[in-house]
């Protein structure tokens, strides 16, 4: 697996799980392939060898069946523990009907410090493993020397043959933070900015649109995201943004109390949201005529991080 495949390096804490525990939906094996939506992701270099092209899309048919069989067979292999976990592309996300997600890839098992031929310090990757990030994080020994190559080939070939690449990772699953500023005191003002999982910032004026619901608002963002380039590139670390998307946001307690109080009039409203992997907006805080606060530690940490990068 080439080093250029490593775009996201995340150090994760290992949690054990019981493969047969259906109450927690802890393994892919608890679902049939027909119940799951398989979404693949890969990155290739463009024709000039410099531009990166991002591919993503649903994988179906015989390719989906073969990938599912490969993944379920991996659960019967020796389970590994310890070490760093480097999630790399190509990878596959399997989504169950209840929203449970499992992200799978073959990656390097751990790393060690070395001294290269010139006497300079460096890092070497040791071994290969199959990584599954879902309700728990688990890793397994590859079932064969060629398993990782076949997994990667299936995803890459399907995506490059069936989908048009993008020079950005546009998609609802990649929007992380959304900040919306509205004021209707003197005319209509509706401005929005959002940050994606690549760490890019997008800014738009929606004042000329009528968006009656949260769903219409988010659909408008999705449309603008797909059709426009970022306002600013790389305002924050993409590895951290991906970790927020896959680890921090799912930790938000949606049942946590939201306190509110009125503090003025005609000041408008400035609201910060986090976005779930399935495209739902979670209000973290709102300031203006009303101050609204989600009393949840994960939400508070995300607000602090957003303030730091903005």
Secondary structure, DSSP 8 states (H G I E B T S, - for coil): --GGG-------------TT-TTTT-SGGGS-GGG-EEEEEEEEE-TTSSSEEEEEEEE-HHHHHHHHHHHHHHTTS-EE-SS-----SSEEEEE-TTS-EEEEEEEEEEEEEEE-TTS-EEEEEEEEEEEEESSSEEEEE-SSTTHHHHHHHHHHHHHHHHS--BSS--SGGGEEEEEEEEE-SSS-EEEEEEEETTS-EEEEE-TT----SHHHHHHHHHHHHHHS--SBS-SS-HHHHHHIIIIIGGGS-TTS-EEEEE--SSS-EEEEEEE-TTS-EEEEEEEESEEEEE--HHHHHHHHHHHHH-
